[in-house]
Amino acid sequence: MKEVVVLVGTGSIGQAIARRVGAGKHVVLGDLKIEAAQVAAKIFEGAGFETSAIAVDISNRESILKLALHAQKFGAVKNLICAAGVSPSQAPVEKILQVDLYGTAVLLEEFGKIIAQGGSGVIISSQSGHRLGALTEEQNFQLATTPTEELLNLPFLKAITDTLKAYQYSKRCNVLRVAGQATSWGKRGATINSISPGIIITPLAADELKGPRGEGYRKMLEASPAKRAGTPDEVGDLAEFLMSSRGRFISGADFLIDGGTTASYWFGDLQYLKRTH
C-alpha cells in the first residue's frame, strides 16, 4: 500500500502538479474521457510513476464516489488535485454550473471525508472568478456552505443566462467552497487551497490564441504587467509549495497566478476589458 495522489482532469496543468507531488506514490489519473486518462498514464509510467487510469464525471456524485473507492484500493489518499472543468465557449450555462460549480463542490466534500492525515488538496479555479463584482455577504455564505445537493437551486444561480457569468460564478464558488471546507479538512489534519490561473499556454489556449478571438487575447497579454502568458509548470511550482511541508500553515486560501492581469483589469491598462465582460 502506498500514499495516493488523485488527479481529476489530466490536462497540462493537472499533469504538471501531479509530476511534482507524485514521486513514490500511486497516481490515480481521472478524466471524463478514459482515453485521455490512459494517454496521461502512459506518459507518467514512461517517466517512472506508478499509475492507474479511470473515467470520472465530476458532475455525477456516483462517479466521484467510484473514484474515491478506486483510489483507496492503493492506499491512503494523501493528495487531491482537481483540474477538471469546462469553459464558457465549450458548454451551455447548465453544464458549466453542473461541472465547474456543483461537481467541484461534491469532489471537495467527498474527498474531505477520506483525505489522509497530513494530506493536502488543490483546486484549479480561474482568474475569471476575480472578474466578478463583489457579492453580498449572504451570497458568499450561501456559495461557501449550502449543502451540495441544494447549490444549483440558489435563486441567483438559477437566474444566470450567460455562459461567461456561469463560469465566473462557478470559479468564485470554487474559492468560497475551499474556504468553507478548510475547517472539515483541518479536522483530518489536511489542508485545502485553490489556485486561480490566468491565461496558461496549454494546447487549448494555444488554439484560442490562433483563433477568431486570438487578437483580443494577444492584446490583453501584451498590455498585462507580465506581458506574456503563463506556463503549466509555473502553476505546478505554486501547487507543489502549497502541498509540501512548507505550506502546512496555508489552508482555505486562493492564489491568483495571472501575471498581474486581474490587477490591471480592475485598476490598470486593461480596464477597457470591463466594458466587454
C-alpha positions in Angstrom: 0.0 0.0 0.0 1.3 3.4 -1.0 0.2 7.0 -0.5 -2.1 8.0 -3.3 -2.3 11.2 -5.4 -5.7 11.7 -7.2 -5.7 13.9 -10.3 -9.0 14.8 -11.8 -8.6 16.5 -15.2 -5.5 15.2 -17.0 -4.6 18.3 -19.0 -1.3 20.1 -18.9 -1.8 22.0 -15.6 -3.0 18.9 -13.7 -0.1 16.8 -15.0 2.4 19.5 -14.1 1.2 19.4 -10.5 0.9 15.6 -10.2 4.5 15.3 -11.5 5.7 17.4 -8.6 3.9 15.6 -5.8 3.5 12.1 -7.2 7.0 10.6 -6.9 7.0 7.3 -4.9 3.2 7.4 -4.7 0.4 5.8 -6.7 -1.0 8.4 -9.1 -4.7 8.0 -10.0 -5.4 9.7 -13.3 -9.1 10.5 -13.7 -10.7 12.2 -16.7 -14.1 12.4 -18.3 -12.7 10.5 -21.3 -10.9 7.3 -20.3 -8.7 7.7 -23.4 -7.3 11.0 -22.1 -6.6 9.4 -18.7 -4.9 6.4 -20.4 -2.7 8.7 -22.5 -1.6 10.6 -19.4 -1.0 7.3 -17.6 1.3 6.2 -20.4 3.3 9.4 -20.1 3.6 9.1 -16.4 4.6 5.5 -16.5 7.3 6.3 -19.0 8.7 8.8 -16.5 8.8 6.2 -13.7 5.4 6.9 -11.9 3.0 4.2 -10.8 -0.4 5.0 -12.1 -3.9 3.8 -12.8 -6.5 5.4 -15.1 -10.2 5.8 -14.6 -13.1 7.6 -16.2 -14.8 10.2 -13.9 -17.6 12.6 -14.5 -17.4 15.1 -11.6 -21.0 16.4 -12.4 -22.1 13.0 -11.1 -21.8 12.1 -7.4 -21.8 8.4 -8.0 -18.9 8.8 -10.4 -16.9 10.7 -7.8 -17.7 8.0 -5.1 -16.4 5.3 -7.5 -13.2 7.4 -8.0 -12.8 7.6 -4.2 -13.2 3.8 -3.8 -10.8 3.2 -6.7 -8.1 5.5 -5.1 -8.4 3.8 -1.7 -7.6 0.4 -3.1 -4.0 1.5 -3.5 -3.5 3.2 -0.1 -4.3 6.4 1.9 -5.3 9.3 -0.3 -2.7 12.0 0.5 -3.3 14.5 -2.3 -6.2 15.7 -4.4 -5.7 17.8 -7.5 -8.8 19.0 -9.3 -8.1 20.5 -12.7 -11.3 19.4 -14.4 -13.9 21.8 -15.9 -15.5 23.3 -19.0 -15.1 26.8 -20.3 -17.7 29.4 -21.4 -17.0 28.5 -25.1 -17.3 24.8 -24.5 -20.7 24.3 -22.9 -24.1 25.9 -22.1 -24.9 27.6 -18.7 -26.5 24.5 -17.2 -23.5 22.3 -18.0 -20.9 24.8 -16.7 -22.7 25.1 -13.4 -23.2 21.3 -13.1 -19.5 20.6 -13.7 -17.5 23.6 -12.6 -19.6 24.6 -9.6 -21.6 21.6 -8.3 -19.0 19.0 -9.4 -16.1 20.7 -7.7 -18.2 21.1 -4.5 -19.0 17.4 -4.4 -15.4 16.5 -5.0 -14.3 18.7 -2.1 -17.0 17.2 0.1 -16.4 13.5 -0.6 -12.6 13.6 -0.6 -12.7 15.7 2.6 -14.2 12.6 4.2 -11.2 10.4 3.2 -8.2 12.6 2.9 -5.3 11.3 5.0 -3.6 12.9 8.0 -1.1 15.4 6.7 -2.7 15.4 3.3 -3.5 18.3 1.0 -5.6 19.3 -1.9 -5.5 21.9 -4.6 -8.5 23.1 -6.7 -7.7 24.8 -10.0 -10.1 27.8 -10.3 -9.6 30.8 -12.6 -8.8 34.5 -12.8 -12.3 34.7 -14.2 -13.7 34.4 -10.7 -11.9 37.5 -9.7 -13.5 39.5 -12.5 -17.0 39.1 -11.0 -18.1 42.1 -9.0 -18.5 41.9 -5.2 -21.3 39.6 -4.0 -23.3 40.2 -0.9 -22.2 38.6 2.4 -25.2 36.4 2.2 -24.4 35.2 -1.3 -20.8 34.5 -0.2 -22.0 32.4 2.7 -24.5 30.5 0.6 -21.9 29.6 -2.0 -19.5 28.5 0.7 -21.8 26.5 2.9 -25.1 25.5 1.1 -25.5 21.7 1.0 -24.1 20.5 -2.3 -27.4 19.0 -3.5 -29.1 22.4 -2.9 -26.4 24.6 -4.5 -27.9 24.7 -8.0 -31.2 25.8 -6.6 -29.9 29.1 -5.3 -32.0 31.8 -6.9 -29.1 34.0 -8.1 -27.6 31.0 -9.9 -30.8 29.9 -11.5 -31.1 33.4 -12.9 -27.9 33.2 -14.9 -28.3 33.1 -18.7 -24.8 34.0 -19.9 -22.1 31.3 -20.2 -19.3 33.7 -19.0 -21.3 34.7 -15.9 -21.9 31.0 -15.2 -18.2 30.4 -15.4 -17.4 33.4 -13.3 -19.8 32.4 -10.6 -18.6 28.8 -10.7 -15.0 29.9 -10.2 -15.9 32.3 -7.4 -17.8 29.4 -5.8 -14.7 27.2 -6.1 -12.8 29.7 -4.0 -15.6 30.0 -1.4 -16.1 26.3 -1.1 -12.4 25.8 -0.5 -12.7 28.3 2.4 -15.9 26.6 3.6 -14.2 23.2 3.6 -11.0 24.2 5.2 -12.4 23.5 8.7 -13.5 20.0 8.0 -10.3 19.2 6.1 -8.3 20.6 9.0 -10.0 18.3 11.5 -8.4 15.5 9.5 -5.0 17.2 9.6 -5.2 18.2 5.9 -5.0 21.5 4.0 -7.1 22.6 1.0 -6.5 25.6 -1.2 -7.3 26.9 -4.6 -5.3 28.4 -7.4 -6.7 30.9 -9.9 -4.6 30.9 -13.1 -4.7 33.5 -15.8 -4.0 32.5 -19.4 -1.7 29.5 -19.3 -0.3 28.1 -22.5 -1.9 24.7 -23.0 -2.9 23.1 -26.3 -6.4 24.6 -25.8 -5.1 28.0 -25.0 -2.7 27.9 -27.9 -5.6 27.2 -30.2 -7.6 30.1 -28.7 -4.7 32.5 -29.3 -4.7 31.5 -33.0 -8.5 31.5 -33.3 -11.1 34.2 -34.0 -10.7 35.8 -30.6 -6.9 35.5 -30.6 -6.1 39.1 -31.4 -8.0 40.2 -28.3 -6.2 37.7 -26.2 -2.8 38.7 -27.5 -3.6 42.4 -27.0 -4.6 41.6 -23.4 -1.4 39.7 -22.7 0.8 42.4 -24.2 -0.8 45.0 -22.0 -0.6 43.0 -18.8 2.1 43.6 -16.3 3.9 40.3 -17.1 3.5 40.9 -20.9 3.1 37.2 -21.5 1.0 34.1 -20.8 2.0 31.7 -18.1 3.1 28.0 -18.3 1.7 24.9 -16.6 5.0 24.4 -14.8 4.6 27.8 -13.1 1.2 26.7 -11.7 2.8 23.4 -10.8 5.5 25.1 -8.8 3.0 27.1 -6.8 0.8 24.0 -6.2 3.9 22.0 -5.1 4.7 24.6 -2.4 1.1 24.6 -1.1 1.1 20.8 -1.0 4.5 20.4 0.6 5.6 20.6 4.2 6.4 24.2 3.7 2.7 25.0 3.0 1.2 23.5 6.2 0.1 26.8 7.6 -1.8 27.7 4.5 -5.4 26.4 4.1 -8.7 27.8 2.9 -6.9 30.3 0.6 -6.9 31.2 -3.0 -3.8 32.2 -5.1 -4.1 34.3 -8.2 -1.4 33.5 -10.7 -2.0 35.6 -13.8 0.9 37.9 -14.4 -0.9 40.8 -12.8 -3.7 40.7 -15.4 -6.6 40.9 -12.9 -4.9 43.8 -11.1 -4.7 45.6 -14.4 -8.2 44.7 -15.3 -9.6 46.5 -12.2 -7.1 49.3 -11.9 -4.6 49.5 -14.8 -4.2 49.4 -18.6 -6.7 46.5 -19.0 -9.7 48.4 -17.6 -11.1 48.6 -21.1 -12.0 44.9 -20.7 -14.6 45.7 -18.1 -16.7 47.2 -20.9 -16.8 43.9 -22.8 -17.3 41.5 -19.8 
